Amino acid sequence: MTRSLALPATRRTALAMLAAATMALTACSAATSGGTDSSNGEVVVAGTYPIDSIDPDGPQGGGTGPQMAEQQIFSRLVRTKPDGSLEGDLATSWKPDSTATQWTLTLRQGVKFSDGKTLTSADVVDSFKRFIDLKGTNAANFPGYTMTATSDNEVVLKASKPDAAVPRKLAVFFVLPAGVAPNDTAFFEHPVGTGPFKLEKFSPNEIALVPNPNYYGGAPKVKRVTIRKMPELASRLTALRTGEVDVAWGIPDDQLSQVESDSNLTVKTIQSSAVFTMWFNSSTPALRNAQVRRALWEAVDFPTIIKQLYPQTGSLSDSVVSPQTLGYVAQQPVKYDPAAAKAALTAAGFDFNTKLRLQFANAEFRQFNQAVVSDLEKIGVHVDLLEKEQAVFTKDLLALNWDINFQQLSNPMLDAANTIGRLYPCAAKRNGYCNPQLDKLLSEAGASSDEQERVKLYGEATQIIWQDAVGMFPMAVKYAYAWNKRLAGFSPDPNGLPDFSHLQVRS
């Protein structure tokens, strides 16, 4: 019988101490060398905007919050990169015919859905039909357009008129499996997509995403990404500083210096595609006159409001769209002149007993809108400030149940076709404004395949919108992002729609 020899107690203790020291040194070395933890890495994102739906074709699907989640679960044919350029997602090429009325898109081969089924052109065509039939906010970019499959890996999009903006427009079209019915709520409880993540949990306050092992680009190297609903700014910043969340953005100027001083955080401010947009409801009797709308714009001291509230993340806008948008043409900023504004309102017969309704959503915009209301009150214009839940806000927006509507309007396509071309024609019925001359310019801009000609035409359209004060366009927005230094692979996005597929967690 063989008996093992026990080590003396003192030697056992010494070896244990040596092993512990070696393990500690190894761990320390791994941490300082910037290694990544792909097995247990969990990332928490502070969601600024509510995610009430992940149906990209539904009435809520076009919002910033839903799109952020949708792009993680579903893929698009093409997508915009942070620098504003286009890259293929499910499509590897897109080519127009000589008139830009027909676009042929070649699909990436070997793409699988998260349930293992192979993507084909039938899925793309059926998704496009559902997208058009449900008439969501982004479907208005494709009036009368159809899509057909010419092979398993090729589709053809036919436009009702020449449209050079088709590739950028497709950046807001998400592909689902064929057969998802218009009101198939059960599908979106356990959605199947070709994006980098799968849905693990969806509640009103939290969405949890886990890597999709079938993703064509390779499964993300994190264990889980959780998007937590945090509409209140104070909660987001506290959670960021304590490490409860890893990523947050929309950080206001008065908090930026404090966030930048935190050695655990990386902070970066970038120009966004967003413009503060305050439409007037031109169908409201009190606001039908362009002279009245222009005078209300003159009555608000936007330069001072921006300087006080957004000295680092805002600048006085000179267009309906942001500077990096195709179709941007600078206009002459409206000068603040309250005396002239009141005189113009009086001359136009404005009834100062009228009470206007200014609606907005999200608490972060409360102070800005309060300042606008205060300036209008100074010249005797009375305004009810209505802060609404996102779903109510959207419903009332589309029903024109407001007199002044505030939105931070971004443009994920970075093309004026998505904002000026989609929101301002008479047929859009988005703000009560209708101008046949504007419709003609927008039609010509959408039909032109000459990029310089498109910019010229959108510039002329912008001038009409600006001069007629269809709305007030006070501020071009920058986004301030902050993220924990333990994260690698995070890139700020100009649309507030960051991609989480490249994230890694440093050990």
SULRA-V883816 format. One record per helix or strand of 3 or more residues. SS is the DSSP state (hx for helix, st for strand). FROM is the first residue (numbers start at 1). LEN is the number of residues. If there is no record, write none. Layout:
SS/FROM/LEN + SS/FROM/LEN
This chain:
hx/9/24 + st/42/6 + hx/64/10 + st/78/3 + st/86/3 + st/91/6 + st/102/6 + hx/121/13 + hx/137/6 + st/146/6 + st/154/5 + hx/166/7 + hx/185/5 + st/197/7 + st/206/6 + st/224/6 + hx/233/10 + st/247/3 + hx/253/8 + st/265/16 + hx/285/3 + hx/290/9 + hx/302/8 + st/314/3 + hx/338/10 + st/355/7 + hx/363/16 + st/382/7 + hx/390/9 + st/404/6 + hx/416/3 + hx/420/4 + hx/426/3 + hx/436/12 + hx/451/17 + st/471/14 + st/504/3
